[in-house]
């Protein structure tokens, strides 16, 4: 699996101090991954992409100047990133939300969603920190809905990665939902759950689907 498109700034470990760190809404014991009690989604390969900075800057210059309302100025936490498939050369876009520590700015978690040419047609990838209990995998659920467990497929100096397919049902739940709860176990087997807001999800999802 290639993860060059979303690189973490530098290696770091998930220490026991995580639960007491200055981080927005980190919870313990809310959603614990457990591959033996829930269906595991098969790992998928995410296509590598090269970001087309020149094309994006050109497009921004060509846009007519418009006055933005207060609502429009509010930043969408789901950032849309567009690039070209390194093999086919076709443009595609993905959406990503990253959560960082307040004090250091280090990234704790990234959730990436993108369309792909292989089945399943939609993929979700979790970019996780070091210091996890790997056999447990990672899990996510939308609000109080069903829990989905993903295999942690690989780790490198920048973190660990879990991915799987997304169904139309899951996407519909995300459009209506308030948050995605991402859970994993620290290496001391303590359960950690991190809420990821779904505010702005529908708008960003519409953009990446137009790029198909």
HELIX and SHEET records of a PDB file:
HELIX    1   1 UNK A   16  UNK A   20  5                                   5    
HELIX    2   2 UNK A   35  UNK A   37  5                                   3    
HELIX    3   3 UNK A   53  UNK A   62  1                                  10    
HELIX    4   4 UNK A   70  UNK A   73  1                                   4    
HELIX    5   5 UNK A  134  UNK A  136  5                                   3    
HELIX    6   6 UNK A  168  UNK A  176  1                                   9    
HELIX    7   7 UNK A  201  UNK A  210  1                                  10    
SHEET    1   A 6 UNK A  26  UNK A  28  0                                        
SHEET    2   A 6 UNK A 191  UNK A 197 -1                                        
SHEET    3   A 6 UNK A 179  UNK A 185 -1                                        
SHEET    4   A 6 UNK A 138  UNK A 142 -1                                        
SHEET    5   A 6 UNK A 148  UNK A 150 -1                                        
SHEET    6   A 6 UNK A  40  UNK A  41  1                                        
SHEET    1   B 7 UNK A  49  UNK A  51  0                                        
SHEET    2   B 7 UNK A  79  UNK A  85 -1                                        
SHEET    3   B 7 UNK A  91  UNK A 100 -1                                        
SHEET    4   B 7 UNK A 107  UNK A 115 -1                                        
SHEET    5   B 7 UNK A 122  UNK A 128 -1                                        
SHEET    6   B 7 UNK A 159  UNK A 165 -1                                        
SHEET    7   B 7 UNK A 152  UNK A 156 -1                                        
END                                                                             
